Amino acid sequence: MSQPMIVPIADIARAGATFQAQLEEMQSRLRVLESFMDERSQTWDGASKAAYTGLRQQWQTGAQQLNQIGVNFAGAIGAASRSFRQAEERNLEAISRTGSRNNLA
C-alpha cells in the first residue's frame, strides 16, 4: 500500500508565490523579446514585413493564451492554499472544542 503524501500548507503557498514570480519573469522576458523584434522589423518591408506581421499576431495570441493559463494556474494554487488553511483551522477548532468537553467530564 502506498504512503499518503503530506504537503505542508505553507509549501503550497510558497509554490504559488514562486509560480507567480516565474510567470511575471516570463512575461517580462517576452516583452523584451517583442520590443527587440519590433525594433528590427521597422526596417523591413514587402513580403518580409507581411510575414512578420502575421507571425507576430500568432505569437501574441499564443502568448496571451499561455499567460491566461498561468494566471488560472496561479489562482488555483492560491485557492487550494486558502482552502487547506481554512480546513485546518476548522479541524483545530473542532479538536479544541472536543478537548475542552473531555476536560470538563
C-alpha positions in Angstrom: 0.0 0.0 0.0 1.4 3.4 -0.9 2.1 6.1 1.8 -0.1 9.2 1.8 1.5 12.4 0.5 1.8 15.0 3.2 2.4 18.6 1.9 2.6 21.4 4.4 0.2 24.2 3.7 3.0 26.7 3.8 4.7 24.8 1.0 1.6 25.2 -1.2 1.5 29.0 -0.5 5.3 29.2 -1.3 4.7 27.2 -4.5 2.0 29.7 -5.6 4.2 32.7 -4.9 7.1 31.1 -6.8 4.9 30.2 -9.7 3.5 33.8 -9.8 7.1 35.2 -9.7 8.2 33.0 -12.6 5.1 33.9 -14.6 5.9 37.6 -14.2 9.6 36.9 -15.1 8.4 35.1 -18.3 6.1 38.0 -19.2 9.0 40.4 -18.7 11.3 38.4 -21.0 8.6 38.1 -23.6 8.1 41.9 -23.6 11.9 42.4 -24.1 11.9 40.0 -27.0 8.8 41.6 -28.6 10.4 45.0 -28.2 13.7 43.8 -29.8 11.8 42.2 -32.7 9.6 45.2 -33.2 12.6 47.5 -33.5 14.2 45.2 -36.1 11.0 44.9 -38.1 10.8 48.7 -38.6 13.3 48.4 -41.4 11.5 45.5 -43.2 9.0 46.0 -46.0 7.1 44.0 -48.5 6.8 40.2 -48.0 9.2 40.3 -45.0 7.1 42.8 -43.2 3.8 40.9 -44.1 5.3 37.6 -42.9 6.5 39.1 -39.7 3.2 40.9 -39.0 1.3 37.6 -39.5 3.6 35.6 -37.3 3.7 38.4 -34.7 -0.1 38.1 -34.4 0.1 34.4 -33.9 2.9 34.9 -31.3 0.7 37.5 -29.5 -2.3 35.1 -29.4 -0.2 32.2 -28.1 1.5 34.4 -25.5 -1.9 35.7 -24.3 -3.2 32.2 -24.1 -0.1 31.0 -22.2 -0.4 33.9 -19.8 -4.1 33.2 -19.1 -3.2 29.5 -18.4 -0.5 30.7 -16.0 -2.9 33.2 -14.3 -5.5 30.5 -13.9 -3.0 28.0 -12.5 -1.6 30.6 -10.0 -5.2 31.3 -8.9 -5.9 27.6 -8.5 -2.8 27.2 -6.3 -3.8 30.2 -4.2 -7.4 28.9 -3.8 -6.1 25.4 -2.8 -3.8 27.0 -0.2 -6.6 29.1 1.3 -9.0 26.1 1.2 -6.5 23.8 3.0 -5.7 26.5 5.6 -9.4 27.1 6.3 -10.0 23.3 6.6 -7.0 23.1 9.0 -8.4 25.9 11.1 -11.8 24.3 11.3 -10.3 21.0 12.3 -8.2 22.6 15.0 -11.3 24.4 16.3 -13.2 21.1 16.4 -10.4 19.4 18.2 -10.1 22.2 20.7 -13.8 22.1 21.4 -13.7 18.3 21.8 -10.7 18.6 24.1 -12.5 21.2 26.2 -15.5 19.0 26.6 -13.4 16.0 27.6 -11.6 18.0 30.2 -15.0 19.0 31.8 -16.2 15.5 32.1 
